[in-house]
Amino acid sequence: MTPETKMTKCVFCGNNATTKNSAGQPVCQEHREKEPKDV
């Protein structure tokens, strides 16, 4: 896999992030409704 094809990871579980939460953090479908994580 080349570096350019890096997938965005969910900030909670590390799975592929398919969407963003209310804070604009990348999250998977499962964690979409979860409270934003402090980073």
Buried (B, 14 or more C-beta within 10 A) or exposed (E): EEEEEEEBBBBBEEBEBBEBBEEEBBBBEEBBEBEEEEE
